[in-house]
Amino acid sequence: MVIKNIITAVKNIYFGPPVTRMCPEVPTKLSDRFRGLQKLDKTKCIGCGICANTCPNNAIKIVRARINPQSDKQRWFPAIDIGHCLFCGLCIDQCPKDALESTKVYLTGVIRWNHEDLLFTPDMLAREVDINAEEEAGEEVSRWTPQ
């Protein structure tokens, strides 16, 4: 019995298909229903706060942010604490204007070492700021500043 198990293990090691993959070098095949990092369409968002009220973890706050990078006008937009987000999609389902959508992003720009880096501002959610090069944005990135 022991010899048989050893032979099976050796066969699988040298001749069997790989049972693991190198992440993130080999991407995972995602289903159509996969919910990754949210994306915000600022032109559709009305800042109603339904997404924040719906979030079961209170990961969403409504903050003031610029309408676009070139404008000085500000409006209310959601900012999401990705570290506390369940990726349940309730905020996306409840949005009356379909301003929030789910993307397939789950590695790029999401894996961070500090929790402060997981606080995604409206600019980051709208991808106006490169989520991989946040430090380069410097003062342009406004955090959870109360307004």
FENVEN-V195716 format. One line per field, one symbol per residue. ss: DSSP state (2 for helix, 1 for strand, 0 for the rest). phi: phi as a letter, one per 20 degrees, with the letter a starting at -180 (. if undefined). A space follows every 50 residues. Layout:
ss->???
phi->???
//
This chain:
ss->02222222222222200000000000000000000001110000000002 22220000011111110000000111111110000000022222000001 11000000000000222211022220000000022222220000000
phi->.ffffffffffffeceffdcceeefdfefdffefddffcddffefdmfnf fffegfdledcecebffbfeeefcbecfcdeffdfelfnffffeffdlfe bedefcdfndfcedfffeeefgfffemfdffedfffflffeeefffd
//
